């Protein structure tokens, strides 16, 4: 029993995607002291997105989509400053994307598509020079893609090559005013 507990406590990667798990997110996973990668996508987990995610300071990858999580993305997401991948696509999350997401200065991939996020795309995303992919389509976002985000999309020395938003409708839900800013406009 002690050996199993030691192995569990020293786990740094937990990939349990596509296993047909259902129920609430086990908060014990977020308390694992060495956990760097958590992938529980493609299950049927539900409940309000846990504010406790802010305690998992060592996380580099958090993949929880698709599932059935709801509620707002907590501002504590900005505490995960080592995060490189954040995938929460295809859930039922809502509210504004918190500006604290700009604290994730190592973030490479952000997928918040197919949720119910509203408000505007945070200008703070434009401060993350490591971003390579941003997926924000199929939400209730409005306004324009901030010039700060377009700046990193157009800078050939930076890595952002995929920016997908709902800018293809008539009228578009989000304006992509700067040429070559958005790589794909969905409806």
N, CA and C atoms as an extended XYZ file, in Angstrom:
561
Properties=species:S:1:pos:R:3:atomname:S:1:resname:S:1:resid:I:1 pbc="F F F"
N         0.816       -1.194        0.000 N   UNK     1
C         0.000        0.000        0.000 CA  UNK     1
C         0.858        1.254        0.000 C   UNK     1
N         1.906        1.277        0.828 N   UNK     2
C         2.784        2.436        0.896 CA  UNK     2
C         3.476        2.669       -0.439 C   UNK     2
N         3.907        1.588       -1.107 N   UNK     3
C         4.546        1.719       -2.411 CA  UNK     3
C         3.583        2.340       -3.419 C   UNK     3
N         2.327        1.891       -3.429 N   UNK     4
C         1.331        2.450       -4.343 CA  UNK     4
C         1.123        3.930       -4.061 C   UNK     4
N         1.085        4.312       -2.799 N   UNK     5
C         0.914        5.714       -2.430 CA  UNK     5
C         2.115        6.543       -2.873 C   UNK     5
N         3.310        6.006       -2.716 N   UNK     6
C         4.515        6.732       -3.142 CA  UNK     6
C         4.559        6.899       -4.651 C   UNK     6
N         4.177        5.855       -5.379 N   UNK     7
C         4.148        5.944       -6.844 CA  UNK     7
C         3.115        6.980       -7.270 C   UNK     7
N         1.932        6.944       -6.666 N   UNK     8
C         0.866        7.896       -6.989 CA  UNK     8
C         1.326        9.329       -6.686 C   UNK     8
N         1.935        9.542       -5.535 N   UNK     9
C         2.357       10.885       -5.124 CA  UNK     9
C         3.469       11.429       -6.004 C   UNK     9
N         4.269       10.559       -6.617 N   UNK    10
C         5.378       11.032       -7.445 CA  UNK    10
C         5.022       11.100       -8.929 C   UNK    10
N         3.764       10.869       -9.256 N   UNK    11
C         3.317       10.893      -10.643 CA  UNK    11
C         3.497       12.285      -11.234 C   UNK    11
N         4.090       12.344      -12.428 N   UNK    12
C         4.221       13.650      -13.088 CA  UNK    12
C         3.370       13.748      -14.350 C   UNK    12
N         2.863       12.624      -14.840 N   UNK    13
C         2.027       12.605      -16.040 CA  UNK    13
C         0.827       11.707      -15.778 C   UNK    13
N        -0.360       12.258      -16.023 N   UNK    14
C        -1.574       11.490      -15.838 CA  UNK    14
C        -2.442       11.699      -17.075 C   UNK    14
N        -2.390       10.732      -17.983 N   UNK    15
C        -3.154       10.798      -19.223 CA  UNK    15
C        -4.243        9.743      -19.153 C   UNK    15
N        -5.465       10.195      -18.953 N   UNK    16
C        -6.605        9.297      -18.835 CA  UNK    16
C        -7.691        9.695      -19.826 C   UNK    16
N        -7.285       10.211      -20.962 N   UNK    17
C        -8.260       10.669      -21.956 CA  UNK    17
C        -8.931        9.486      -22.642 C   UNK    17
N       -10.202        9.726      -23.024 N   UNK    18
C       -10.947        8.740      -23.791 CA  UNK    18
C       -11.258        7.453      -23.057 C   UNK    18
N       -11.425        7.509      -21.752 N   UNK    19
C       -11.687        6.303      -20.973 CA  UNK    19
C       -13.131        6.177      -20.498 C   UNK    19
N       -13.993        7.054      -20.962 N   UNK    20
C       -15.405        7.004      -20.593 CA  UNK    20
C       -15.634        7.225      -19.101 C   UNK    20
N       -14.708        7.958      -18.449 N   UNK    21
C       -14.909        8.314      -17.050 CA  UNK    21
C       -16.023        9.337      -16.962 C   UNK    21
N       -16.818        9.253      -15.901 N   UNK    22
C       -17.856       10.246      -15.682 CA  UNK    22
C       -17.827       10.656      -14.214 C   UNK    22
N       -18.451       11.787      -13.949 N   UNK    23
C       -18.482       12.299      -12.582 CA  UNK    23
C       -17.700       13.595      -12.484 C   UNK    23
N       -17.412       13.991      -11.260 N   UNK    24
C       -16.683       15.224      -11.008 CA  UNK    24
C       -15.182       15.003      -11.172 C   UNK    24
N       -14.461       16.082      -11.458 N   UNK    25
C       -13.001       16.016      -11.547 CA  UNK    25
C       -12.445       15.695      -10.159 C   UNK    25
N       -11.707       14.604      -10.023 N   UNK    26
C       -11.105       14.297       -8.718 CA  UNK    26
C       -10.053       15.355       -8.356 C   UNK    26
N       -10.340       16.123       -7.311 N   UNK    27
C        -9.435       17.210       -6.934 CA  UNK    27
C        -8.102       16.693       -6.422 C   UNK    27
N        -8.038       15.409       -6.048 N   UNK    28
C        -6.767       14.818       -5.617 CA  UNK    28
C        -5.712       14.932       -6.709 C   UNK    28
N        -6.146       14.849       -7.960 N   UNK    29
C        -5.185       14.939       -9.065 CA  UNK    29
C        -4.467       16.280       -9.052 C   UNK    29
N        -5.196       17.337       -8.740 N   UNK    30
C        -4.601       18.673       -8.748 CA  UNK    30
C        -3.636       18.867       -7.587 C   UNK    30
N        -3.721       18.009       -6.576 N   UNK    31
C        -2.852       18.121       -5.409 CA  UNK    31
C        -1.573       17.302       -5.544 C   UNK    31
N        -1.439       16.546       -6.628 N   UNK    32
C        -0.218       15.751       -6.807 CA  UNK    32
C         0.968       16.710       -6.942 C   UNK    32
N         1.958       16.598       -6.075 N   UNK    33
C         3.012       17.614       -6.015 CA  UNK    33
C         3.931       17.694       -7.234 C   UNK    33
N         4.019       16.623       -8.009 N   UNK    34
C         4.928       16.620       -9.157 CA  UNK    34
C         4.198       16.566      -10.492 C   UNK    34
N         2.869       16.688      -10.471 N   UNK    35
C         2.081       16.546      -11.690 CA  UNK    35
C         2.363       17.694      -12.653 C   UNK    35
N         2.851       17.363      -13.847 N   UNK    36
C         3.148       18.358      -14.872 CA  UNK    36
C         2.160       18.292      -16.030 C   UNK    36
N         1.572       17.117      -16.266 N   UNK    37
C         0.666       16.949      -17.396 CA  UNK    37
C        -0.568       16.174      -16.954 C   UNK    37
N        -1.736       16.807      -17.122 N   UNK    38
C        -3.005       16.171      -16.786 CA  UNK    38
C        -3.901       16.214      -18.017 C   UNK    38
N        -4.243       15.040      -18.535 N   UNK    39
C        -5.117       14.930      -19.703 CA  UNK    39
C        -6.292       14.032      -19.341 C   UNK    39
N        -7.452       14.670      -19.139 N   UNK    40
C        -8.685       13.957      -18.857 CA  UNK    40
C        -9.713       14.245      -19.944 C   UNK    40
N        -9.248       14.609      -21.121 N   UNK    41
C       -10.137       14.935      -22.227 CA  UNK    41
C       -10.882       13.715      -22.735 C   UNK    41
N       -11.938       13.975      -23.500 N   UNK    42
C       -12.740       12.932      -24.145 CA  UNK    42
C       -13.306       11.937      -23.135 C   UNK    42
N       -13.812       12.477      -22.037 N   UNK    43
C       -14.537       11.689      -21.052 CA  UNK    43
C       -15.903       12.347      -20.863 C   UNK    43
N       -16.608       12.008      -19.832 N   UNK    44
C       -17.881       12.668      -19.535 CA  UNK    44
C       -17.842       13.243      -18.116 C   UNK    44
N       -16.760       13.929      -17.818 N   UNK    45
C       -16.624       14.600      -16.528 CA  UNK    45
C       -17.471       15.859      -16.542 C   UNK    45
N       -18.005       16.240      -15.391 N   UNK    46
C       -18.893       17.391      -15.334 CA  UNK    46
C       -18.688       18.138      -14.020 C   UNK    46
N       -19.429       19.210      -13.889 N   UNK    47
C       -19.359       20.041      -12.688 CA  UNK    47
C       -18.747       21.382      -13.022 C   UNK    47
N       -18.771       22.253      -12.044 N   UNK    48
C       -18.189       23.577      -12.213 CA  UNK    48
C       -16.671       23.427      -12.278 C   UNK    48
N       -16.062       24.150      -13.205 N   UNK    49
C       -14.604       24.094      -13.337 CA  UNK    49
C       -13.983       24.477      -11.993 C   UNK    49
N       -13.094       23.653      -11.456 N   UNK    50
C       -12.618       23.849      -10.086 CA  UNK    50
C       -11.642       25.018       -9.932 C   UNK    50
N       -11.925       25.865       -8.950 N   UNK    51
C       -11.017       26.955       -8.629 CA  UNK    51
C        -9.689       26.396       -8.110 C   UNK    51
N        -9.727       25.167       -7.613 N   UNK    52
C        -8.524       24.531       -7.065 CA  UNK    52
C        -7.438       24.319       -8.103 C   UNK    52
N        -7.761       24.506       -9.367 N   UNK    53
C        -6.742       24.359      -10.413 CA  UNK    53
C        -5.571       25.308      -10.145 C   UNK    53
N        -5.829       26.401       -9.471 N   UNK    54
C        -4.768       27.360       -9.143 CA  UNK    54
C        -3.731       26.832       -8.176 C   UNK    54
N        -4.015       25.696       -7.531 N   UNK    55
C        -3.057       25.098       -6.599 CA  UNK    55
C        -2.047       24.207       -7.314 C   UNK    55
N        -2.326       23.855       -8.553 N   UNK    56
C        -1.459       22.936       -9.300 CA  UNK    56
C        -0.375       23.741      -10.029 C   UNK    56
N         0.435       24.430       -9.265 N   UNK    57
C         1.390       25.391       -9.817 CA  UNK    57
C         2.431       24.778      -10.732 C   UNK    57
N         2.664       23.489      -10.630 N   UNK    58
C         3.693       22.823      -11.426 CA  UNK    58
C         3.186       22.370      -12.788 C   UNK    58
N         1.870       22.516      -13.046 N   UNK    59
C         1.297       22.026      -14.309 CA  UNK    59
C         1.895       22.728      -15.523 C   UNK    59
N         2.200       21.935      -16.537 N   UNK    60
C         2.646       22.447      -17.833 CA  UNK    60
C         1.595       22.180      -18.909 C   UNK    60
N         0.803       21.129      -18.731 N   UNK    61
C        -0.262       20.781      -19.684 CA  UNK    61
C        -1.531       20.472      -18.904 C   UNK    61
N        -2.615       21.139      -19.281 N   UNK    62
C        -3.920       20.876      -18.689 CA  UNK    62
C        -4.899       20.682      -19.835 C   UNK    62
N        -5.338       19.445      -20.023 N   UNK    63
C        -6.231       19.094      -21.130 CA  UNK    63
C        -7.495       18.493      -20.527 C   UNK    63
N        -8.592       19.254      -20.604 N   UNK    64
C        -9.853       18.823      -20.011 CA  UNK    64
C       -10.997       18.881      -21.009 C   UNK    64
N       -10.695       18.910      -22.287 N   UNK    65
C       -11.747       18.950      -23.285 CA  UNK    65
C       -11.544       17.838      -24.301 C   UNK    65
N       -12.662       17.322      -24.801 N   UNK    66
C       -14.047       17.636      -24.473 CA  UNK    66
C       -14.521       16.895      -23.230 C   UNK    66
N       -15.399       17.573      -22.486 N   UNK    67
C       -16.086       17.043      -21.316 CA  UNK    67
C       -17.363       17.849      -21.140 C   UNK    67
N       -17.834       17.963      -19.927 N   UNK    68
C       -19.067       18.692      -19.656 CA  UNK    68
C       -18.883       19.689      -18.515 C   UNK    68
N       -17.693       20.270      -18.405 N   UNK    69
C       -17.446       21.252      -17.347 CA  UNK    69
C       -18.230       22.527      -17.632 C   UNK    69
N       -18.631       23.195      -16.580 N   UNK    70
C       -19.402       24.427      -16.713 CA  UNK    70
C       -18.793       25.497      -15.810 C   UNK    70
N       -19.400       26.678      -15.855 N   UNK    71
C       -18.944       27.767      -15.009 CA  UNK    71
C       -17.835       28.564      -15.669 C   UNK    71
N       -17.361       29.528      -14.933 N   UNK    72
C       -16.334       30.440      -15.444 CA  UNK    72
C       -14.942       29.838      -15.301 C   UNK    72
N       -14.045       30.275      -16.147 N   UNK    73
C       -12.635       29.954      -16.005 CA  UNK    73
C       -12.114       30.824      -14.863 C   UNK    73
N       -11.657       30.226      -13.761 N   UNK    74
C       -11.277       31.040      -12.602 CA  UNK    74
C       -10.054       31.915      -12.883 C   UNK    74
N       -10.022       33.059      -12.233 N   UNK    75
C        -8.878       33.958      -12.392 CA  UNK    75
C        -7.594       33.304      -11.912 C   UNK    75
N        -7.705       32.304      -11.031 N   UNK    76
C        -6.523       31.597      -10.537 CA  UNK    76
C        -5.796       30.842      -11.639 C   UNK    76
N        -6.393       30.725      -12.817 N   UNK    77
C        -5.686       30.092      -13.934 CA  UNK    77
C        -4.385       30.851      -14.211 C   UNK    77
N        -4.380       32.135      -13.900 N   UNK    78
C        -3.183       32.954      -14.096 CA  UNK    78
C        -2.031       32.610      -13.178 C   UNK    78
N        -2.275       31.789      -12.169 N   UNK    79
C        -1.208       31.351      -11.264 CA  UNK    79
C        -0.370       30.231      -11.858 C   UNK    79
N        -0.873       29.598      -12.903 N   UNK    80
C        -0.179       28.452      -13.516 CA  UNK    80
C         0.842       28.949      -14.533 C   UNK    80
N         1.819       29.659      -14.063 N   UNK    81
C         2.756       30.367      -14.944 CA  UNK    81
C         3.668       29.433      -15.742 C   UNK    81
N         3.708       28.157      -15.414 N   UNK    82
C         4.496       27.197      -16.192 CA  UNK    82
C         3.689       26.498      -17.273 C   UNK    82
N         2.404       26.845      -17.391 N   UNK    83
C         1.519       26.164      -18.330 CA  UNK    83
C         1.935       26.436      -19.777 C   UNK    83
N         2.079       25.367      -20.561 N   UNK    84
C         2.397       25.472      -21.987 CA  UNK    84
C         1.185       25.141      -22.853 C   UNK    84
N         0.308       24.250      -22.353 N   UNK    85
C        -0.868       23.816      -23.098 CA  UNK    85
C        -2.089       23.937      -22.187 C   UNK    85
N        -3.116       24.639      -22.685 N   UNK    86
C        -4.398       24.736      -21.989 CA  UNK    86
C        -5.483       24.425      -22.999 C   UNK    86
N        -6.094       23.255      -22.862 N   UNK    87
C        -7.148       22.816      -23.781 CA  UNK    87
C        -8.413       22.533      -22.980 C   UNK    87
N        -9.398       23.395      -23.144 N   UNK    88
C       -10.682       23.264      -22.460 CA  UNK    88
C       -11.822       23.244      -23.460 C   UNK    88
N       -11.532       22.887      -24.700 N   UNK    89
C       -12.520       22.925      -25.771 CA  UNK    89
C       -13.674       21.976      -25.518 C   UNK    89
N       -14.817       22.325      -26.096 N   UNK    90
C       -16.009       21.493      -26.095 CA  UNK    90
C       -16.439       21.129      -24.668 C   UNK    90
N       -16.732       22.162      -23.916 N   UNK    91
C       -17.329       22.053      -22.599 CA  UNK    91
C       -18.508       23.017      -22.572 C   UNK    91
N       -18.953       23.402      -21.412 N   UNK    92
C       -20.052       24.359      -21.265 CA  UNK    92
C       -19.611       25.526      -20.399 C   UNK    92
N       -18.358       25.925      -20.556 N   UNK    93
C       -17.806       26.998      -19.739 CA  UNK    93
C       -18.310       28.338      -20.253 C   UNK    93
N       -18.444       29.297      -19.340 N   UNK    94
C       -19.018       30.583      -19.722 CA  UNK    94
C       -18.326       31.726      -18.989 C   UNK    94
N       -18.848       32.919      -19.200 N   UNK    95
C       -18.245       34.095      -18.602 CA  UNK    95
C       -17.129       34.629      -19.478 C   UNK    95
N       -16.507       35.671      -19.018 N   UNK    96
C       -15.401       36.279      -19.755 CA  UNK    96
C       -14.127       35.452      -19.582 C   UNK    96
N       -13.289       35.464      -20.596 N   UNK    97
C       -11.959       34.862      -20.460 CA  UNK    97
C       -11.172       35.798      -19.547 C   UNK    97
N       -10.676       35.301      -18.408 N   UNK    98
C       -10.037       36.211      -17.450 CA  UNK    98
C        -8.762       36.842      -18.005 C   UNK    98
N        -8.572       38.095      -17.677 N   UNK    99
C        -7.367       38.804      -18.136 CA  UNK    99
C        -6.096       38.187      -17.565 C   UNK    99
N        -6.217       37.469      -16.459 N   UNK   100
C        -5.056       36.824      -15.832 CA  UNK   100
C        -4.446       35.762      -16.733 C   UNK   100
N        -5.134       35.408      -17.810 N   UNK   101
C        -4.571       34.441      -18.753 CA  UNK   101
C        -3.279       34.997      -19.361 C   UNK   101
N        -3.139       36.313      -19.340 N   UNK   102
C        -1.915       36.946      -19.824 CA  UNK   102
C        -0.696       36.647      -18.966 C   UNK   102
N        -0.902       36.102      -17.763 N   UNK   103
C         0.226       35.720      -16.896 CA  UNK   103
C         0.898       34.436      -17.361 C   UNK   103
N         0.270       33.721      -18.280 N   UNK   104
C         0.793       32.429      -18.737 CA  UNK   104
C         1.819       32.650      -19.843 C   UNK   104
N         2.941       33.198      -19.484 N   UNK   105
C         3.944       33.643      -20.442 CA  UNK   105
C         4.679       32.524      -21.173 C   UNK   105
N         4.453       31.273      -20.801 N   UNK   106
C         5.053       30.137      -21.510 CA  UNK   106
C         4.037       29.400      -22.379 C   UNK   106
N         2.794       29.878      -22.392 N   UNK   107
C         1.712       29.201      -23.102 CA  UNK   107
C         1.997       29.126      -24.599 C   UNK   107
N         1.864       27.922      -25.160 N   UNK   108
C         2.071       27.689      -26.589 CA  UNK   108
C         0.758       27.399      -27.309 C   UNK   108
N        -0.150       26.704      -26.631 N   UNK   109
C        -1.414       26.293      -27.261 CA  UNK   109
C        -2.562       26.614      -26.314 C   UNK   109
N        -3.541       27.378      -26.823 N   UNK   110
C        -4.740       27.730      -26.068 CA  UNK   110
C        -5.947       27.328      -26.889 C   UNK   110
N        -6.746       26.401      -26.360 N   UNK   111
C        -7.952       25.983      -27.057 CA  UNK   111
C        -9.134       26.131      -26.105 C   UNK   111
N        -9.924       27.170      -26.334 N   UNK   112
C       -11.136       27.423      -25.562 CA  UNK   112
C       -12.369       27.333      -26.456 C   UNK   112
N       -12.223       26.743      -27.634 N   UNK   113
C       -13.318       26.706      -28.603 CA  UNK   113
C       -14.490       25.868      -28.104 C   UNK   113
N       -15.650       26.126      -28.697 N   UNK   114
C       -16.874       25.375      -28.453 CA  UNK   114
C       -17.232       25.344      -26.964 C   UNK   114
N       -17.378       26.533      -26.425 N   UNK   115
C       -17.865       26.754      -25.078 CA  UNK   115
C       -18.903       27.865      -25.162 C   UNK   115
N       -19.093       28.577      -24.089 N   UNK   116
C       -20.038       29.689      -24.066 CA  UNK   116
C       -19.380       30.939      -23.482 C   UNK   116
N       -18.073       31.086      -23.718 N   UNK   117
C       -17.377       32.277      -23.238 CA  UNK   117
C       -17.968       33.507      -23.914 C   UNK   117
N       -18.026       34.606      -23.178 N   UNK   118
C       -18.567       35.841      -23.746 CA  UNK   118
C       -17.632       37.003      -23.445 C   UNK   118
N       -18.008       38.168      -23.919 N   UNK   119
C       -17.140       39.330      -23.756 CA  UNK   119
C       -16.158       39.421      -24.902 C   UNK   119
N       -15.096       40.130      -24.671 N   UNK   120
C       -14.091       40.350      -25.717 CA  UNK   120
C       -12.869       39.467      -25.515 C   UNK   120
N       -12.129       39.287      -26.579 N   UNK   121
C       -10.856       38.574      -26.503 CA  UNK   121
C        -9.905       39.435      -25.672 C   UNK   121
N        -9.322       38.890      -24.612 N   UNK   122
C        -8.461       39.702      -23.748 CA  UNK   122
C        -7.221       40.210      -24.482 C   UNK   122
N        -6.953       41.491      -24.340 N   UNK   123
C        -5.741       42.067      -24.946 CA  UNK   123
C        -4.489       41.429      -24.361 C   UNK   123
N        -4.591       40.911      -23.145 N   UNK   124
C        -3.440       40.321      -22.470 CA  UNK   124
C        -2.871       39.127      -23.217 C   UNK   124
N        -3.667       38.487      -24.077 N   UNK   125
C        -3.124       37.392      -24.895 CA  UNK   125
C        -1.978       37.881      -25.774 C   UNK   125
N        -2.016       39.149      -26.126 N   UNK   126
C        -0.973       39.716      -26.973 CA  UNK   126
C         0.374       39.851      -26.292 C   UNK   126
N         0.426       39.636      -24.989 N   UNK   127
C         1.706       39.718      -24.269 CA  UNK   127
C         2.414       38.371      -24.202 C   UNK   127
N         1.777       37.317      -24.723 N   UNK   128
C         2.348       35.967      -24.635 CA  UNK   128
C         3.059       35.645      -25.945 C   UNK   128
N         4.335       35.900      -25.990 N   UNK   129
C         5.095       35.750      -27.238 CA  UNK   129
C         5.362       34.297      -27.602 C   UNK   129
N         5.090       33.359      -26.703 N   UNK   130
C         5.328       31.932      -26.973 CA  UNK   130
C         4.140       31.256      -27.647 C   UNK   130
N         3.001       31.950      -27.753 N   UNK   131
C         1.803       31.333      -28.336 CA  UNK   131
C         2.031       30.903      -29.780 C   UNK   131
N         1.604       29.671      -30.078 N   UNK   132
C         1.671       29.148      -31.437 CA  UNK   132
C         0.280       28.938      -32.023 C   UNK   132
N        -0.683       28.598      -31.147 N   UNK   133
C        -2.044       28.315      -31.606 CA  UNK   133
C        -3.052       28.864      -30.602 C   UNK   133
N        -4.057       29.563      -31.132 N   UNK   134
C        -5.175       30.059      -30.325 CA  UNK   134
C        -6.457       29.664      -31.039 C   UNK   134
N        -7.323       28.928      -30.336 N   UNK   135
C        -8.622       28.530      -30.864 CA  UNK   135
C        -9.700       29.096      -29.947 C   UNK   135
N       -10.478       30.047      -30.471 N   UNK   136
C       -11.520       30.697      -29.683 CA  UNK   136
C       -12.882       30.623      -30.364 C   UNK   136
N       -13.006       29.847      -31.422 N   UNK   137
C       -14.247       29.800      -32.196 CA  UNK   137
C       -15.367       29.102      -31.426 C   UNK   137
N       -16.595       29.301      -31.923 N   UNK   138
C       -17.786       28.673      -31.365 CA  UNK   138
C       -18.006       29.041      -29.902 C   UNK   138
N       -17.883       30.324      -29.622 N   UNK   139
C       -18.198       30.907      -28.329 CA  UNK   139
C       -19.134       32.082      -28.571 C   UNK   139
N       -19.362       32.874      -27.563 N   UNK   140
C       -20.189       34.071      -27.688 CA  UNK   140
C       -19.344       35.326      -27.542 C   UNK   140
N       -18.117       35.265      -28.018 N   UNK   141
C       -17.205       36.408      -27.929 CA  UNK   141
C       -17.619       37.486      -28.923 C   UNK   141
N       -17.360       38.734      -28.588 N   UNK   142
C       -17.734       39.865      -29.438 CA  UNK   142
C       -16.565       40.841      -29.528 C   UNK   142
N       -16.759       41.886      -30.305 N   UNK   143
C       -15.726       42.916      -30.443 CA  UNK   143
C       -14.770       42.598      -31.569 C   UNK   143
N       -13.552       43.051      -31.404 N   UNK   144
C       -12.506       42.831      -32.395 CA  UNK   144
C       -11.363       42.045      -31.774 C   UNK   144
N       -10.632       41.338      -32.615 N   UNK   145
C        -9.400       40.720      -32.145 CA  UNK   145
C        -8.459       41.872      -31.788 C   UNK   145
N        -7.971       41.932      -30.557 N   UNK   146
C        -7.131       43.059      -30.146 CA  UNK   146
C        -5.882       43.209      -31.018 C   UNK   146
N        -5.508       44.446      -31.245 N   UNK   147
C        -4.308       44.733      -32.037 CA  UNK   147
C        -3.077       44.062      -31.436 C   UNK   147
N        -3.043       43.945      -30.109 N   UNK   148
C        -1.902       43.305      -29.445 CA  UNK   148
C        -1.767       41.838      -29.864 C   UNK   148
N        -2.902       41.164      -30.047 N   UNK   149
C        -2.872       39.763      -30.492 CA  UNK   149
C        -2.460       39.695      -31.956 C   UNK   149
N        -2.972       40.608      -32.763 N   UNK   150
C        -2.596       40.639      -34.180 CA  UNK   150
C        -1.109       40.926      -34.351 C   UNK   150
N        -0.550       41.696      -33.460 N   UNK   151
C         0.884       42.009      -33.540 CA  UNK   151
C         1.714       40.742      -33.439 C   UNK   151
N         1.357       39.840      -32.495 N   UNK   152
C         2.150       38.607      -32.400 CA  UNK   152
C         1.832       37.647      -33.541 C   UNK   152
N         0.631       37.777      -34.115 N   UNK   153
C         0.283       36.925      -35.259 CA  UNK   153
C         1.048       37.344      -36.509 C   UNK   153
N         1.368       38.618      -36.613 N   UNK   154
C         2.028       39.124      -37.824 CA  UNK   154
C         3.544       39.185      -37.715 C   UNK   154
N         4.086       39.045      -36.528 N   UNK   155
C         5.533       39.154      -36.333 CA  UNK   155
C         6.202       37.854      -36.782 C   UNK   155
N         6.997       37.889      -37.848 N   UNK   156
C         7.612       36.657      -38.354 CA  UNK   156
C         8.636       36.048      -37.399 C   UNK   156
N         9.098       36.808      -36.416 N   UNK   157
C        10.053       36.259      -35.451 CA  UNK   157
C         9.354       35.501      -34.329 C   UNK   157
N         8.018       35.632      -34.245 N   UNK   158
C         7.255       34.915      -33.223 CA  UNK   158
C         6.582       33.701      -33.846 C   UNK   158
N         5.996       32.859      -33.019 N   UNK   159
C         5.553       31.543      -33.469 CA  UNK   159
C         4.065       31.404      -33.740 C   UNK   159
N         3.253       32.422      -33.431 N   UNK   160
C         1.809       32.281      -33.582 CA  UNK   160
C         1.446       32.154      -35.057 C   UNK   160
N         0.970       30.965      -35.435 N   UNK   161
C         0.579       30.768      -36.835 CA  UNK   161
C        -0.871       30.325      -36.972 C   UNK   161
N        -1.570       30.091      -35.851 N   UNK   162
C        -2.964       29.685      -35.913 CA  UNK   162
C        -3.779       30.525      -34.935 C   UNK   162
N        -4.718       31.280      -35.482 N   UNK   163
C        -5.651       32.064      -34.682 CA  UNK   163
C        -7.027       31.881      -35.296 C   UNK   163
N        -7.888       31.140      -34.609 N   UNK   164
C        -9.204       30.806      -35.132 CA  UNK   164
C       -10.263       31.468      -34.254 C   UNK   164
N       -11.082       32.333      -34.861 N   UNK   165
C       -12.167       33.022      -34.161 CA  UNK   165
C       -13.396       33.038      -35.057 C   UNK   165
N       -14.534       33.476      -34.502 N   UNK   166
C       -15.801       33.545      -35.242 CA  UNK   166
C       -15.902       34.867      -35.996 C   UNK   166
N       -15.124       35.023      -37.046 N   UNK   167
C       -15.134       36.281      -37.804 CA  UNK   167
C       -15.681       36.079      -39.218 C   UNK   167
N       -16.345       34.947      -39.478 N   UNK   168
C       -16.795       34.656      -40.828 CA  UNK   168
C       -18.271       34.837      -41.088 C   UNK   168
N       -19.063       35.183      -40.079 N   UNK   169
C       -20.496       35.327      -40.272 CA  UNK   169
C       -20.874       36.666      -40.887 C   UNK   169
N       -22.175       36.840      -41.144 N   UNK   170
C       -22.687       38.105      -41.673 CA  UNK   170
C       -23.800       38.555      -40.735 C   UNK   170
N       -23.586       39.559      -39.914 N   UNK   171
C       -22.299       40.206      -39.657 CA  UNK   171
C       -21.407       39.282      -38.818 C   UNK   171
N       -20.120       39.516      -38.861 N   UNK   172
C       -19.214       38.662      -38.077 CA  UNK   172
C       -19.421       38.892      -36.581 C   UNK   172
N       -19.278       37.822      -35.825 N   UNK   173
C       -19.398       37.913      -34.369 CA  UNK   173
C       -18.199       38.657      -33.794 C   UNK   173
N       -17.026       38.394      -34.356 N   UNK   174
C       -15.792       39.072      -33.961 CA  UNK   174
C       -15.182       39.672      -35.217 C   UNK   174
N       -14.711       40.883      -35.100 N   UNK   175
C       -14.042       41.519      -36.233 CA  UNK   175
C       -12.562       41.183      -36.193 C   UNK   175
N       -12.048       40.860      -37.340 N   UNK   176
C       -10.621       40.624      -37.488 CA  UNK   176
C       -10.136       41.687      -38.464 C   UNK   176
N        -9.953       42.903      -37.937 N   UNK   177
C        -9.708       44.085      -38.756 CA  UNK   177
C        -8.330       44.128      -39.412 C   UNK   177
N        -7.357       43.526      -38.769 N   UNK   178
C        -5.981       43.618      -39.257 CA  UNK   178
C        -5.737       42.511      -40.281 C   UNK   178
N        -5.301       42.862      -41.489 N   UNK   179
C        -5.047       41.821      -42.504 CA  UNK   179
C        -4.057       40.764      -42.015 C   UNK   179
N        -4.308       39.541      -42.353 N   UNK   180
C        -3.456       38.401      -42.021 CA  UNK   180
C        -3.341       38.139      -40.523 C   UNK   180
N        -4.266       38.657      -39.749 N   UNK   181
C        -4.236       38.397      -38.303 CA  UNK   181
C        -4.842       37.035      -38.000 C   UNK   181
N        -6.054       36.813      -38.450 N   UNK   182
C        -6.745       35.549      -38.178 CA  UNK   182
C        -6.414       34.545      -39.268 C   UNK   182
N        -6.055       33.338      -38.873 N   UNK   183
C        -5.725       32.327      -39.871 CA  UNK   183
C        -6.973       31.615      -40.368 C   UNK   183
N        -8.057       31.605      -39.569 N   UNK   184
C        -9.295       30.989      -40.007 CA  UNK   184
C       -10.465       31.703      -39.344 C   UNK   184
N       -11.409       32.128      -40.158 N   UNK   185
C       -12.625       32.750      -39.656 CA  UNK   185
C       -13.763       31.749      -39.788 C   UNK   185
N       -14.339       31.341      -38.661 N   UNK   186
C       -15.465       30.417      -38.696 CA  UNK   186
C       -16.757       31.212      -38.536 C   UNK   186
N       -17.854       30.551      -38.775 N   UNK   187
C       -19.174       31.197      -38.667 CA  UNK   187
C       -19.800       30.859      -37.338 C   UNK   187
